[in-house]
Amino acid sequence: MAAITLKDIVKQYGDGFLAVKGVSLDIADGEFVILVGPSGCGKSTLLRMIVGLEDITAGDLHIGGKRVNDKAPRDRHLAMVFQNYALYPHLTVFENIAFPLRLQKGQFTDAQIKEKVEFAAKTLELQDHLDRKPANLSGGQRQRVAMGRAIVREAEAFLFDEPLSNLDAKLRGQMRTEIARMQRRLGTTTVYVTHDQTEAMTLGDRVAVLRKGELQQVASPRGLYEQPVNLFVAGFIGSPPMNFLPGEISGSTMTLPFAEVPISAELAPKLQGKEIVIVGIRPEHFEDAALVEDAKKGAGVTFSAPVDVTEWLGSELYAYIPFDTNPDVATTLEELDRDLDGEGLRTQLIVALPSETKIRDGVDADLWFDPARMMVFDPESGENLTWNGTAAEALDRENEADRKASLERAQAREKARA
Amino acid sequence: MKQLSTRAKIAWALITIFVLAYALFPIVSIFATSFKLPSQLNLGLFWPKTWTTVNYEEILAPGGSAQTLFLSSLRNSIGISLIATAIAVVLATLAAYAIARLDFPGKRMVLLTALGVSIFPVISIVTPLFNLWRNIGLYDTWLGLIIPYLSLTLPISIWTLAAFFRQIPWELEQAAQVDGATTWQAFRKAIVPLAAPGVFTTALIAFFIAWNDFVYGISLTSTDRARPVPAALAFFTGASQFEEPTGSISAAAIIVTIPVVILVLLFQRQIVSGLTQGAVKG
């Protein structure tokens, strides 16, 4: 097990395309780090450079303190799980898992190999399938075989390249917890690439958000959610995504499409000299005004807006409220939408309400939100003007402490079992 | 699949019988003819009146009238076809590998040229080739047949192998490298086992093409130094000039069909899986 350090890693392809533009990232020993971003952001390229399947154009890659830029994949002692599993179709499940061991000639006796493979198979509940060929397995079983192959290596680190994207939704949830459990138990450094933010948020100790080959922010999932550094991270993290509204500033009030918001003393200096900003409010930060207690109501803003469509999900209800955006910020928001793999459809406010709400489509709904929770972004640079460095640091510190404690607990459980 | 009704079953059975009869009739006819006495060839019967192996003795037994002609041509056919197949498969494997894996300028050109060569009518190049071969001394030699055979076998080999190689998940090679294999080990342990059925199928197809050729065989040879079986059949003579060699020709035709049938029967599973691999994603 080892720490992985990336320093100013650059990848330029033969045709001059810059896929990764100088990424630096420290991955601690035993940490679970997610590389996340929309398609084409360079996350898979970065992973493939770590494992050695792509050359590094510039920068340094250290694994366990040693520079490995020029080492072949086999000398980096990493294990990788590919998106389509990359199982050897002509070998049985047993031989697939044993493959890395057999390659290390003379290191393991047949009995040792059998023991290791059976241990991995037991961990992944594959004992009944050891004699079958990959073609006869279900998607989830293939996925587990690929993980088994990674486990037996006792590698320095695990690398996952979108391992769950070929599975159906239910299985994906199961495998996600399976991966989390395995990582905690083995305590192996793990780098995991995904475009799915649910995977990123649930699995990662820390999440690195990439956009067009550039690192946007590395933080704990909570840090990304509560303190995103810019418009891109804010828009990428969260489901349904954050609402972005144009905010026109005049004196001490800010005009949003449906509401007027007083500018607080805290916010005022950050908005100095700006006429228009982009305001971000998460869907879950809106509330049905009828359900808000009176004591709390006064602290926020209540407004009325026509609801177009509602979606009832059992635990929640999503209400959609279309609005016309301000042309001054439209281009920025359109570009953001493109970056996030969006389709450039109508602009609408998404509001997540408790399922007991009486709000239905076609009515003017009375909604409430707390302006303290809104984020304000610079329309040109996309920078988060309400970003709070101390709060972000505190979140990350807390997260790091949580991670260590959870690893220790998992190891202790493992010892107790043995 | 839904159950077929009785009428549909009967209809299918009839169609199957018709197709089988249509396809197998010539072979059965030749088979029957090969056991007829030369004097009974024109009786107008389908099956021989008296079964005899005299035609086989004619071409195989020492002293048979066509024995030297047939055995030398059999040797030529086997040798030339095997060499042409081996060269075609090696070259086509390399070419198809490059076409499937690499992006290089002129890739489409290579494929289109191969296609062009393979649809070019053989008969139109045989005359110039005949003159050229005589001038440079390749006429009536093994090499003089192997080269034109390559022009038949290479294009189809390149096409089938390229199509086959495209289906191989090359990520396996990378997976093997990450698992600790050298480049060579990754190729040998992860790719070769997958590529083998395709190469094998291609080899069989190439062999049959060379084995069955007649036009080059008859035009570019003149003696038993290089004449292959299909061409040699045309030079069979009867035991006397009043006897037709039809019986011996039939016997020879049956004998040269046997290796093809055996190869196909032995390897039919590989051939089918080779031809259909990748059609259904596993």
Interface residues (C-beta under 8 A of the other chain):
Chain A: V51 G52 L53 A72 P73 R74 H77 L78 A79 M80 F82 N84 A86 Y88 P89 H90 F99 P100 L103 Q104 P134 A135 R149 R153
Chain B: P169 E171 L172 Q174 A175 A176 Q177 V178 D179 G180 A181 T182 Q185 K189 A190 P193 L194 G282
